């Protein structure tokens, strides 16, 4: 099953608030993820077990390394209004006081790191649109776990956002460790990441 585009573009003069209202009014099939990617409201099917397993391993690893005032969230709405984006990363490490505030989303620049694990239905969004969106918002670290890449599944760590783009800090294949710099100062063990069925 692939991602379903619900609305191709904001209505004329709709703006960010109108786009968010459209997102809020979108029917949400159980377990599906509804996001705004470059002004397009999309509905993606629930992830496969392998996806959830990887997210759990990363969550467990980051938990001990995260700043004390932060939580790790798996269903947090993260807004990038300048890119007409409202994403739901697989994991986001965000200060608890930001998440505690009332509202439907947090600003992306509040996150210390966001983690996306590609699925067949949304791999290009994670590799391009969200990469650019998180960089434009100034998210310090973006960990892209890509079991969907042709060839060998890889993990990319992006950081040092400047002028709306990231610098590639590291790239490893599944099974190799990847270092995540401060404020985490942590090496993620990927040896138990399952390879996709081909």
DRENDO-1510 file (C-alpha; in Angstrom, 1 decimal, always signed):
<recs>
REC; n; res; u; v; w
REC; 1; UNK; +0.0; +0.0; +0.0 .
REC; 2; UNK; +1.3; +3.4; -0.9 .
REC; 3; UNK; +0.8; +6.8; +0.7 .
REC; 4; UNK; -2.5; +8.5; -0.4 .
REC; 5; UNK; -2.5; +12.1; -1.4 .
REC; 6; UNK; -5.5; +13.8; +0.1 .
REC; 7; UNK; -5.1; +17.4; -1.1 .
REC; 8; UNK; -2.6; +18.3; -3.8 .
REC; 9; UNK; -2.0; +21.9; -2.7 .
REC; 10; UNK; -3.4; +24.5; -0.3 .
REC; 11; UNK; -6.4; +26.4; -1.6 .
REC; 12; UNK; -5.6; +29.8; -2.9 .
REC; 13; UNK; -4.8; +32.2; -0.1 .
REC; 14; UNK; -5.2; +29.4; +2.5 .
REC; 15; UNK; -1.9; +29.9; +4.2 .
REC; 16; UNK; -0.4; +27.9; +7.1 .
REC; 17; UNK; -3.3; +28.0; +9.4 .
REC; 18; UNK; -5.7; +26.9; +6.7 .
REC; 19; UNK; -3.4; +24.1; +5.8 .
REC; 20; UNK; -3.3; +23.0; +9.4 .
REC; 21; UNK; -7.1; +23.1; +9.6 .
REC; 22; UNK; -7.3; +20.9; +6.5 .
REC; 23; UNK; -4.9; +18.5; +8.2 .
REC; 24; UNK; -6.9; +18.5; +11.4 .
REC; 25; UNK; -10.1; +17.7; +9.4 .
REC; 26; UNK; -8.6; +14.8; +7.4 .
REC; 27; UNK; -10.1; +11.4; +8.2 .
REC; 28; UNK; -7.5; +9.3; +10.0 .
REC; 29; UNK; -7.8; +5.6; +9.3 .
REC; 30; UNK; -6.7; +3.7; +12.4 .
REC; 31; UNK; -3.0; +3.3; +12.6 .
REC; 32; UNK; -2.3; +5.5; +9.6 .
REC; 33; UNK; +0.0; +8.6; +9.7 .
REC; 34; UNK; -1.4; +11.9; +8.4 .
REC; 35; UNK; +1.2; +14.5; +7.6 .
REC; 36; UNK; +1.6; +17.6; +5.5 .
REC; 37; UNK; +4.6; +17.3; +3.2 .
REC; 38; UNK; +5.4; +20.4; +1.1 .
REC; 39; UNK; +1.8; +21.6; +1.4 .
REC; 40; UNK; +0.3; +18.2; +0.5 .
REC; 41; UNK; -1.8; +16.4; +3.1 .
REC; 42; UNK; -0.9; +12.7; +2.9 .
REC; 43; UNK; -2.1; +9.5; +4.6 .
REC; 44; UNK; +0.4; +6.7; +4.9 .
REC; 45; UNK; -0.4; +3.1; +6.0 .
REC; 46; UNK; +0.8; +1.8; +9.4 .
REC; 47; UNK; +4.5; +0.6; +9.4 .
REC; 48; UNK; +5.5; -3.0; +9.1 .
REC; 49; UNK; +6.8; -4.9; +12.2 .
REC; 50; UNK; +10.5; -4.5; +11.1 .
REC; 51; UNK; +10.0; -0.7; +11.0 .
REC; 52; UNK; +8.6; -0.7; +14.6 .
REC; 53; UNK; +11.4; -3.0; +15.8 .
REC; 54; UNK; +14.1; -0.6; +14.5 .
REC; 55; UNK; +12.3; +2.3; +16.1 .
REC; 56; UNK; +12.3; +0.5; +19.4 .
REC; 57; UNK; +16.0; -0.3; +19.3 .
REC; 58; UNK; +16.8; +3.4; +18.5 .
REC; 59; UNK; +14.5; +4.6; +21.2 .
REC; 60; UNK; +16.1; +2.3; +23.7 .
REC; 61; UNK; +19.6; +3.4; +22.8 .
REC; 62; UNK; +18.8; +7.1; +22.8 .
REC; 63; UNK; +16.9; +7.0; +26.1 .
REC; 64; UNK; +20.1; +6.8; +28.3 .
REC; 65; UNK; +21.9; +9.3; +26.2 .
REC; 66; UNK; +19.3; +12.0; +25.8 .
REC; 67; UNK; +19.4; +15.3; +27.8 .
REC; 68; UNK; +17.5; +14.9; +31.1 .
REC; 69; UNK; +14.9; +17.6; +30.3 .
REC; 70; UNK; +13.9; +15.8; +27.1 .
REC; 71; UNK; +11.5; +13.0; +26.2 .
REC; 72; UNK; +11.5; +10.7; +23.2 .
REC; 73; UNK; +8.3; +10.8; +21.3 .
REC; 74; UNK; +7.0; +8.4; +18.6 .
REC; 75; UNK; +3.8; +10.2; +17.5 .
REC; 76; UNK; +4.7; +13.8; +17.9 .
REC; 77; UNK; +3.5; +16.3; +15.3 .
REC; 78; UNK; +6.5; +18.5; +14.3 .
REC; 79; UNK; +5.8; +21.7; +12.4 .
REC; 80; UNK; +7.9; +23.3; +9.7 .
REC; 81; UNK; +5.6; +26.2; +8.5 .
REC; 82; UNK; +8.2; +27.7; +6.2 .
REC; 83; UNK; +8.2; +24.5; +4.2 .
REC; 84; UNK; +4.4; +23.9; +4.5 .
REC; 85; UNK; +5.3; +20.8; +6.5 .
REC; 86; UNK; +3.8; +19.1; +9.5 .
REC; 87; UNK; +5.6; +15.8; +10.0 .
REC; 88; UNK; +5.3; +12.9; +12.4 .
REC; 89; UNK; +8.8; +11.5; +12.7 .
REC; 90; UNK; +9.3; +8.0; +13.9 .
REC; 91; UNK; +11.2; +9.4; +16.9 .
REC; 92; UNK; +11.8; +13.0; +18.1 .
REC; 93; UNK; +13.8; +14.0; +21.1 .
REC; 94; UNK; +12.2; +17.2; +22.4 .
REC; 95; UNK; +12.3; +19.1; +25.7 .
REC; 96; UNK; +9.3; +18.1; +27.8 .
REC; 97; UNK; +8.4; +21.7; +28.6 .
REC; 98; UNK; +7.8; +22.3; +24.8 .
REC; 99; UNK; +5.6; +19.2; +24.5 .
REC; 100; UNK; +3.7; +20.0; +27.7 .
REC; 101; UNK; +2.3; +23.2; +26.0 .
REC; 102; UNK; -1.2; +23.1; +24.6 .
REC; 103; UNK; -1.5; +22.6; +20.9 .
REC; 104; UNK; -1.5; +20.1; +18.1 .
REC; 105; UNK; +2.2; +20.3; +17.2 .
REC; 106; UNK; +5.6; +21.5; +18.3 .
REC; 107; UNK; +8.0; +23.7; +16.3 .
REC; 108; UNK; +10.6; +21.5; +14.6 .
REC; 109; UNK; +13.4; +23.7; +15.8 .
REC; 110; UNK; +12.7; +22.6; +19.4 .
REC; 111; UNK; +13.9; +19.0; +18.6 .
REC; 112; UNK; +17.4; +17.9; +19.5 .
REC; 113; UNK; +17.2; +15.1; +16.9 .
REC; 114; UNK; +14.5; +13.6; +14.6 .
REC; 115; UNK; +14.6; +10.0; +13.4 .
REC; 116; UNK; +12.9; +8.8; +10.2 .
REC; 117; UNK; +12.8; +5.2; +9.1 .
REC; 118; UNK; +11.8; +4.9; +5.5 .
REC; 119; UNK; +8.8; +2.8; +4.4 .
REC; 120; UNK; +8.0; +1.8; +0.8 .
REC; 121; UNK; +5.1; +4.3; +0.8 .
REC; 122; UNK; +7.1; +7.4; +1.9 .
REC; 123; UNK; +10.8; +6.8; +1.3 .
REC; 124; UNK; +11.3; +9.8; -1.1 .
REC; 125; UNK; +9.6; +12.1; +1.4 .
REC; 126; UNK; +12.0; +11.1; +4.2 .
REC; 127; UNK; +15.0; +11.3; +1.8 .
REC; 128; UNK; +14.2; +14.7; +0.2 .
REC; 129; UNK; +11.3; +16.7; +1.5 .
REC; 130; UNK; +11.8; +16.0; +5.2 .
REC; 131; UNK; +15.6; +16.3; +4.9 .
REC; 132; UNK; +15.1; +19.7; +3.5 .
REC; 133; UNK; +12.4; +20.6; +5.9 .
REC; 134; UNK; +14.2; +19.6; +9.0 .
REC; 135; UNK; +17.4; +21.4; +7.8 .
REC; 136; UNK; +15.4; +24.6; +7.0 .
REC; 137; UNK; +13.9; +24.5; +10.5 .
REC; 138; UNK; +17.4; +24.2; +12.1 .
REC; 139; UNK; +16.9; +20.7; +13.7 .
REC; 140; UNK; +20.4; +20.0; +14.9 .
REC; 141; UNK; +20.5; +16.3; +13.9 .
REC; 142; UNK; +18.5; +14.2; +11.5 .
REC; 143; UNK; +19.0; +10.4; +11.5 .
REC; 144; UNK; +17.7; +8.8; +8.4 .
REC; 145; UNK; +17.4; +5.0; +8.6 .
REC; 146; UNK; +16.9; +3.7; +5.1 .
REC; 147; UNK; +16.1; +0.0; +4.7 .
REC; 148; UNK; +14.3; +0.8; +1.4 .
REC; 149; UNK; +17.4; +2.0; -0.4 .
REC; 150; UNK; +18.4; -0.2; -3.4 .
REC; 151; UNK; +21.4; -2.2; -2.6 .
REC; 152; UNK; +22.5; -2.3; +1.1 .
REC; 153; UNK; +20.3; -0.6; +3.7 .
REC; 154; UNK; +22.0; +2.4; +5.1 .
REC; 155; UNK; +21.8; +5.0; +7.9 .
REC; 156; UNK; +22.6; +8.6; +7.3 .
REC; 157; UNK; +23.3; +11.1; +10.0 .
REC; 158; UNK; +22.9; +14.8; +9.0 .
REC; 159; UNK; +23.8; +17.8; +11.1 .
REC; 160; UNK; +25.1; +21.3; +11.2 .
REC; 161; UNK; +22.2; +22.9; +9.4 .
REC; 162; UNK; +23.1; +26.1; +7.7 .
REC; 163; UNK; +21.2; +28.0; +5.0 .
REC; 164; UNK; +18.5; +25.4; +4.9 .
REC; 165; UNK; +20.8; +22.5; +4.2 .
REC; 166; UNK; +22.5; +19.8; +6.2 .
REC; 167; UNK; +26.1; +18.5; +6.2 .
REC; 168; UNK; +26.3; +14.7; +6.0 .
REC; 169; UNK; +28.1; +13.7; +9.2 .
REC; 170; UNK; +28.1; +10.0; +8.7 .
REC; 171; UNK; +26.8; +7.1; +6.6 .
REC; 172; UNK; +27.0; +3.5; +7.6 .
REC; 173; UNK; +25.4; +0.2; +6.4 .
REC; 174; UNK; +23.1; -1.8; +8.6 .
REC; 175; UNK; +25.1; -3.7; +11.2 .
REC; 176; UNK; +27.8; -1.0; +11.6 .
REC; 177; UNK; +27.8; +1.4; +14.6 .
REC; 178; UNK; +27.0; +5.1; +14.1 .
REC; 179; UNK; +28.1; +7.9; +16.4 .
REC; 180; UNK; +25.5; +10.5; +17.4 .
REC; 181; UNK; +27.3; +13.6; +18.7 .
REC; 182; UNK; +26.4; +15.9; +21.6 .
REC; 183; UNK; +24.1; +16.4; +23.3 .
REC; 184; UNK; +23.9; +12.6; +23.0 .
REC; 185; UNK; +27.6; +11.6; +22.6 .
REC; 186; UNK; +26.4; +8.1; +21.9 .
REC; 187; UNK; +27.2; +5.3; +19.5 .
REC; 188; UNK; +24.1; +3.5; +18.2 .
REC; 189; UNK; +24.6; -0.3; +17.7 .
REC; 190; UNK; +22.8; -1.3; +14.5 .
REC; 191; UNK; +23.9; -4.9; +14.5 .
REC; 192; UNK; +20.4; -6.1; +15.3 .
REC; 193; UNK; +18.6; -4.0; +12.7 .
REC; 194; UNK; +16.7; -6.5; +10.5 .
REC; 195; UNK; +17.4; -6.5; +6.8 .
REC; 196; UNK; +14.3; -6.0; +4.6 .
REC; 197; UNK; +12.8; -8.9; +2.7 .
REC; 198; UNK; +13.6; -8.5; -1.0 .
</recs>
